Amino acid sequence: MEKQYFSYIRVSTTKQGDHGVSLQEQHDAIVRYAQRQNLRIVRSFDERETAAKRGRPVFSEMLRLLKHGNASGVVIHKIDRGARNLKDWADLAELIDIGVEVHFANESLDLNTRGGRLSADIQAVVAADFIRNLREETKKGFYGRLKQGLYPICAPIGYLDRGGGQAKVPDPKMAGLVREAFDVYATGNFSLPHLVEEMYRRGLRNRRGNKVSLNGMSTMLNNPFYVGLMRIRKTGESFPGIHSPVVSKQVFDTVRWILDGKTVVRTHKHEFPFSRMIRCILCGCTAMAELQKGHTYYRCHTKDCETKTMREDRIENVMAQAFAPLQLNDEEMAYVHQWFAWARFHKQERAKQELEACALQLAQLRERLTRLTDAYLDGAIDKSLLDERRISLLLEEAGVKQRMHDLEAGNDAALTRLEEYLELVQTASNLQKMTLPLEKRTLVKKLTSNLALGPERAVITLRNAAQLIANRRQVLSGSPNRGVPRTWDSLMQRLMQVFEHEEAA
């Protein structure tokens, strides 16, 4: 019975199927090879998939059929068309070991000989290394663009691509509609499905000119690109961009708060500042907000629970009393501003000194490497000792370079967040003057860790950082006459520890 063979041809992308080493060109080369070798091709396996990773469905199906004896062998255009990862090459090698013929149309390799197998193994290793190097170089270029403030991915809705090396620019047609989508959702009156329909009615479209899907709308509202940050979703890393923002940070933060933990935003007849935030001291259930005769009440609805209702303004009075110690006087504010300036200056100075020390250490290591090479050339040490010491020095050099990279990439995120937090606590005393429920809710969530309602009383528990500020005189001063600098120097150090711990977590 005449032997039958499969053919396998592959390109990495659909685009390559029409350009370069196309499927048709590979097919023609295999046909010519089969005619010269008198091989009968009974089935062709065509695939548009990278060979750098395992899991190609067409390739896996072909291997399964070959293993079950459905053909005597396979003709592949080149080794790198079949496998660019060593596991797939190992699978092919197993077939060769059980007698399956593997031919390469563009490479004269006799895989039945030791020398032929060795040559093929070497080429497979080279192909795998090519992919690793390509991936590494691609990653370098990708992160290089990000560090320049450029987004090396397709522009999101509302922006236009201008080619490689250029920042994205707002789309004259869609940028305004994207801004409207954020503003509309920030009102809290629209669910995501409702927002999709509303923005489609207003003219918002995706890149294909179609309605933005529910998932697409959620992705857009969660994307910090619109406020000037580039986030890589796979790694969670963020980089500042040089493109122009189209949404304010305040609106973006409001939208993120609404989206937090929800897939669909519910609309409410009334907005209450502390909905789902207050629990009953006695039974632990959430106190429900309700409007009666123009006043807002928070009620525990558990049957037979002694906690009944409390008006919102009474709860706000208790909060105001808890927040009052957070207010900084003029002398304290002046010292805090000086402390931040001092902290930033000294942080930069310390980083600068460490960088200078690393540069000196790097120069010393390179000098030692040069002396080591000279010693070998002079015959003072042998090759094995040269290699051993050289590897040790190169590893040490890599460690110094990494330290320099970390220092150069350092930021003062914790310092900035602490500064913003201290500005926030200054607004706590104006809680009752705030007209927007969302403003009150945001402030209270950032300053308190627990709100509880009991019979005739409300209990407010401040967060750690707020407690440190509120108790600064009693805990840190040690005496009523201790000066502001000594009190606040110790306090700022402890607050920094809190924010640095949050950053590390």
C-alpha positions in Angstrom: 0.0 0.0 0.0 1.3 3.4 -1.0 2.4 5.6 1.9 0.4 8.7 2.7 1.6 11.9 4.2 0.2 15.1 5.8 1.5 18.6 5.1 1.7 21.3 7.8 2.0 25.0 7.0 1.8 27.9 9.5 2.0 31.6 9.7 2.0 33.6 13.0 -0.8 36.0 12.1 -3.7 36.3 9.7 -1.9 39.2 8.0 1.1 37.0 7.2 -1.3 34.7 5.3 -1.4 37.3 2.5 2.1 38.8 2.7 5.7 37.5 3.2 6.1 33.8 3.8 2.4 33.1 3.1 0.5 29.9 3.4 0.4 29.5 -0.4 4.1 30.0 -0.8 4.8 27.3 1.9 2.2 25.0 0.3 3.9 25.3 -3.1 7.4 24.5 -1.6 6.0 21.4 0.1 4.3 20.3 -3.2 7.6 20.6 -5.1 9.4 18.7 -2.4 6.8 15.9 -2.3 7.0 15.6 -6.1 10.8 15.2 -6.0 10.6 12.6 -3.2 7.5 10.8 -4.6 5.5 11.5 -1.4 1.7 11.5 -1.6 0.1 14.3 0.4 -3.4 13.3 1.4 -4.3 16.1 3.8 -3.0 19.6 4.4 -3.1 21.2 7.9 -3.1 25.0 7.7 -2.7 27.2 10.8 -2.5 30.9 11.6 -1.0 30.8 15.0 2.3 31.6 16.7 4.6 28.6 17.4 6.2 30.3 20.4 3.5 28.9 22.8 1.9 25.5 23.1 -1.7 24.8 22.4 -2.0 25.2 18.7 -5.3 23.3 17.9 -4.4 22.3 14.3 -0.9 21.2 15.2 -2.1 19.2 18.1 -4.8 17.5 16.0 -2.2 16.6 13.4 0.1 15.1 16.1 -2.8 13.0 17.4 -3.6 11.6 14.0 0.0 10.8 13.3 0.3 9.0 16.6 -2.7 6.9 15.7 -1.2 5.9 12.4 -3.5 7.9 10.1 -0.5 8.7 7.9 3.1 7.6 7.5 4.6 11.1 8.1 4.3 14.8 7.7 6.1 17.4 5.4 6.7 20.8 7.1 8.1 23.8 5.3 10.9 24.5 7.9 11.7 23.5 11.4 10.5 26.9 12.8 7.2 26.5 11.0 6.6 23.4 13.1 8.0 24.4 16.5 9.5 27.4 18.1 9.2 26.0 21.6 11.1 23.0 22.8 8.1 21.1 24.1 6.5 20.9 20.6 9.8 19.9 19.2 10.0 17.1 21.8 6.5 15.9 20.7 7.7 15.7 17.1 10.9 13.9 18.2 8.7 11.3 20.0 6.9 10.6 16.7 10.2 10.2 14.9 11.3 7.7 17.5 8.2 5.5 16.9 8.8 5.6 13.1 6.8 8.5 11.9 8.6 10.3 9.0 9.1 14.0 9.5 10.4 15.9 6.4 11.4 19.5 6.0 10.9 20.9 2.5 13.5 23.7 2.8 16.1 21.8 4.9 18.1 18.7 3.9 18.0 16.8 7.1 18.0 13.0 7.5 16.3 12.6 10.9 17.0 8.8 10.9 20.7 9.5 11.5 22.4 10.7 14.6 24.0 13.7 12.8 20.7 14.7 11.2 18.9 14.6 14.5 21.6 16.6 16.1 21.4 19.3 13.4 17.6 19.4 13.7 17.9 19.7 17.5 20.3 22.6 17.2 18.0 24.4 14.7 15.0 23.8 17.0 17.0 25.3 20.0 18.0 28.3 17.8 14.4 28.8 16.8 13.3 28.8 20.4 16.1 31.2 21.4 15.1 33.5 18.6 11.6 33.7 20.0 12.9 34.4 23.5 15.2 37.1 22.2 12.4 38.6 20.1 10.1 38.6 23.1 12.7 40.3 25.3 13.5 43.0 22.7 9.8 43.6 22.1 9.2 44.0 25.9 12.2 46.4 26.1 10.7 48.5 23.3 7.3 48.3 24.8 8.4 49.6 28.3 10.7 52.1 26.7 7.7 53.7 25.1 5.8 53.7 28.3 8.6 55.4 30.2 8.6 58.1 27.5 4.9 58.7 28.2 3.7 57.0 25.0 1.0 54.4 24.7 2.3 51.5 22.5 -1.2 50.0 22.2 -4.2 51.0 20.0 -5.8 54.2 21.2 -9.0 53.7 23.3 -12.3 55.2 22.3 -12.1 59.0 22.2 -8.4 59.1 21.0 -6.7 58.7 17.7 -3.4 57.0 16.8 -0.8 59.1 15.1 1.8 56.4 14.4 4.8 55.0 16.3 6.6 57.4 18.5 3.7 59.9 18.7 1.3 60.5 21.6 -2.4 59.7 21.2 -4.6 62.7 20.4 -8.2 63.3 21.4 -10.7 62.3 18.6 -12.5 65.5 17.6 -15.8 63.5 17.1 -15.7 61.1 20.1 -13.6 62.8 22.9 -16.5 65.1 23.9 -18.9 62.2 23.9 -16.5 60.1 26.1 -16.4 63.1 28.5 -20.2 63.2 28.5 -20.4 59.5 29.3 -18.2 60.0 32.4 -20.3 63.1 33.5 -23.6 61.3 33.0 -22.6 58.2 34.9 -21.1 60.3 37.7 -24.6 61.6 38.5 -25.4 58.1 39.8 -28.8 58.2 37.9 -27.8 55.8 35.1 -27.2 52.1 35.1 -24.5 50.8 32.7 -27.1 49.3 30.3 -29.0 52.6 30.4 -25.8 54.6 29.8 -24.9 52.4 26.8 -28.3 53.2 25.2 -28.1 56.9 26.1 -24.6 57.4 24.7 -25.5 55.5 21.5 -28.4 57.9 21.1 -26.0 60.8 21.5 -23.6 59.4 18.9 -20.9 57.5 20.9 -19.4 54.7 18.7 -16.6 52.2 19.1 -13.7 51.9 16.6 -15.8 49.8 14.2 -18.6 52.4 14.2 -20.9 50.3 16.2 -22.6 50.7 19.6 -20.3 50.5 22.6 -21.0 47.1 24.3 -21.8 46.8 28.0 -18.3 45.3 28.6 -16.8 48.1 26.4 -18.5 50.8 28.4 -17.3 49.3 31.7 -13.8 49.0 30.4 -13.9 52.7 29.2 -15.2 54.0 32.6 -12.4 52.1 34.4 -9.6 53.2 32.1 -7.3 55.8 33.8 -6.0 56.7 30.3 -8.7 59.4 30.2 -7.1 61.2 33.1 -3.5 60.9 31.8 -2.3 57.6 33.2 -1.4 54.5 31.2 -2.3 51.3 32.9 -1.2 47.9 31.7 -4.0 45.6 32.8 -2.0 42.4 32.6 0.6 43.5 35.1 -1.3 46.3 36.9 1.5 48.7 36.3 0.8 52.4 35.6 2.9 55.1 33.9 2.2 58.8 33.4 1.3 59.7 29.8 2.1 62.8 27.8 -1.3 62.7 26.0 -4.0 65.2 26.9 -6.6 64.0 29.4 -10.3 64.4 28.5 -11.8 63.7 31.9 -11.1 65.4 35.2 -9.7 63.3 38.1 -12.6 64.3 40.3 -15.2 63.0 37.8 -13.1 59.8 37.2 -12.8 59.2 41.0 -16.6 59.6 41.3 -17.2 57.1 38.5 -14.8 54.6 40.1 -16.6 54.9 43.4 -20.0 54.1 41.7 -18.4 51.2 39.8 -16.7 49.8 42.9 -18.0 46.4 43.6 -21.0 46.7 41.2 -21.8 45.5 37.7 -25.0 47.5 37.4 -25.6 50.8 39.2 -29.0 51.0 40.8 -31.0 54.2 40.5 -32.6 55.5 43.7 -35.5 57.9 44.2 -33.5 59.6 46.9 -29.8 59.9 47.5 -28.7 59.4 51.2 -25.1 60.2 52.2 -24.6 57.2 54.6 -26.7 54.5 52.9 -25.3 51.0 53.7 -22.6 52.5 55.9 -24.2 52.5 59.3 -24.7 49.3 61.3 -26.8 48.6 64.4 -24.6 48.2 67.5 -27.0 45.5 69.0 -27.8 43.2 66.0 -25.2 44.1 63.5 -27.7 44.7 60.7 -27.4 47.7 58.3 -29.5 50.7 59.2 -31.8 51.7 56.3 -32.2 55.3 55.2 -35.7 56.7 54.7 -37.2 60.1 54.2 -40.1 61.3 56.5 -41.6 64.8 56.6 -38.6 66.4 55.0 -36.0 64.7 57.3 -33.7 61.7 56.7 -33.8 59.0 59.3 -31.6 55.8 59.7 -33.6 52.9 61.1 -32.8 49.4 62.2 -35.5 47.1 60.8 -34.7 44.0 62.9 -37.8 42.9 64.7 -37.6 43.4 68.5 -34.2 45.2 68.3 -34.0 48.1 70.8 -32.3 50.4 68.2 -35.0 52.3 66.4 -34.3 55.5 64.4 -32.0 58.5 64.5 -32.2 61.6 62.4 -29.3 62.3 59.9 -28.5 65.7 61.4 -28.0 64.1 64.8 -25.6 61.6 63.3 -23.8 64.5 61.5 -23.4 66.3 64.8 -21.7 63.3 66.4 -19.4 63.1 63.3 -18.6 66.8 63.6 -17.6 66.3 67.2 -15.4 63.3 66.2 -13.8 65.3 63.4 -13.2 68.5 65.4 -9.8 67.4 66.8 -8.6 66.8 63.3 -8.6 70.6 62.5 -5.0 72.0 62.4 -4.3 75.5 63.5 -2.2 78.0 61.5 1.0 77.1 63.3 0.5 73.4 62.7 -0.3 73.9 59.0 2.8 76.1 58.6 5.0 73.4 60.1 3.4 70.6 58.1 4.2 72.5 54.8 7.8 73.0 56.0 8.0 69.3 56.9 6.9 68.2 53.4 9.4 70.5 51.7 12.1 69.1 54.0 11.1 65.5 53.5 11.1 65.8 49.7 14.5 67.6 49.7 16.1 65.0 51.9 14.6 62.1 50.0 16.1 63.4 46.8 19.4 64.1 48.5 19.5 60.5 49.9 18.7 59.0 46.5 21.3 61.2 44.9 24.0 60.1 47.4 23.1 56.5 46.9 23.3 56.9 43.2 26.7 58.4 43.5 27.9 55.6 45.7 26.5 53.0 43.2 28.2 54.7 40.3 31.5 54.6 42.3 31.0 50.9 43.1 30.2 50.2 39.4 33.4 51.9 38.3 35.4 49.8 40.9 33.8 46.6 39.6 34.7 47.4 36.0 38.2 48.2 37.1 38.5 44.8 38.9 37.2 43.1 35.7 39.9 44.8 33.7 42.6 43.8 36.2 41.3 40.3 36.2 41.5 40.0 32.4 45.1 41.5 32.5 46.1 38.9 35.1 44.8 36.1 32.8 46.7 37.5 29.8 49.9 37.8 31.9 49.5 34.1 32.9 49.0 34.9 36.6 45.7 33.0 36.7 44.2 30.1 34.6 41.0 30.1 32.6 38.9 28.3 35.2 39.7 30.9 37.9 39.2 33.7 35.4 35.7 32.4 34.6 34.8 31.8 38.2 35.8 35.3 39.4 34.4 37.0 36.3 30.9 35.5 36.8 31.0 36.6 40.5 31.9 40.2 39.5 29.3 40.3 36.7 26.6 39.2 39.1 27.7 41.9 41.6 27.6 44.4 38.8 24.1 43.4 37.8 23.0 43.9 41.4 24.4 47.4 41.5 22.8 48.3 38.2 19.4 47.0 39.4 19.8 49.2 42.6 20.6 52.2 40.4 17.5 51.5 38.3 15.4 51.2 41.4 16.7 54.5 42.8 16.2 56.3 39.5 12.6 55.0 39.2 11.8 55.9 42.8 8.8 58.2 43.6 7.2 59.8 46.6 3.7 58.3 46.2 3.3 57.8 50.0 4.4 61.3 50.7 2.0 62.7 48.1 -0.9 60.7 49.5 -0.2 61.8 53.0 -0.1 65.4 51.9 -3.5 65.0 50.1 -4.9 63.3 53.2 -3.9 66.2 55.5 -5.6 68.6 53.1 -8.7 66.4 53.2 -9.0 66.3 57.0 -9.1 70.1 57.0 -12.5 69.9 55.2 -14.0 67.5 57.8 -15.3 70.4 59.9 -17.4 71.5 56.9 -19.3 68.2 56.8 -22.7 69.8 57.4 -22.1 72.5 54.8 -21.5 70.0 52.0 -24.6 69.8 49.8 -23.7 66.7 47.7 -24.3 63.3 49.4 -21.4 61.9 47.5 -19.0 64.5 48.9 -20.1 63.6 52.5 -19.9 59.9 51.8 -16.4 60.1 50.3 -15.1 62.2 53.3 -16.6 59.9 55.9 -15.3 56.7 54.2 -11.8 58.1 54.2 -11.8 59.2 57.8 -13.8 56.5 59.6 -13.5 52.7 59.9 -16.9 52.1 61.5 -20.2 53.9 61.9 -22.7 52.3 64.4 -26.1 53.2 65.6 -27.6 52.2 69.0 -30.4 53.2 71.2 -30.2 57.0 71.4 -26.6 57.2 70.4 -24.2 57.0 67.4 -20.6 55.7 67.6 -17.9 56.9 65.2 -14.6 55.1 64.9 -11.8 57.0 63.2 -9.2 55.3 60.9 -5.7 54.8 62.2 -4.2 57.9 60.5 -7.1 60.1 61.6 -6.8 58.8 65.2 -3.1 59.7 65.3 -4.0 63.3 64.3 -7.0 63.6 66.6 -5.0 62.3 69.6 -1.7 64.2 68.8 -1.8 66.3 72.0 -2.8 63.6 74.4 -0.5 60.8 73.1 2.4 62.5 71.5 3.0 65.7 73.4 3.7 64.3 76.8 3.0 67.7 78.3 0.7 70.6 77.4 3.8 72.9 76.8 5.5 70.7 74.2 6.2 72.6 71.0 4.6 72.1 67.6 7.8 71.0 65.9 8.6 68.2 68.4 5.0 67.0 68.4 4.5 67.0 64.6 7.9 65.7 63.8 7.1 62.5 65.7 3.5 62.5 64.3 4.6 62.9 60.7 7.0 60.0 61.0 4.3 57.7 62.3 1.8 58.9 59.6 4.4 58.2 57.0 4.8 54.6 58.3 1.0 54.2 58.0 0.9 55.4 54.4 4.1 53.5 53.4 2.6 50.3 54.9 -0.6 50.9 52.8 1.6 51.4 49.7 3.5 48.1 50.3 0.3 46.2 50.9 
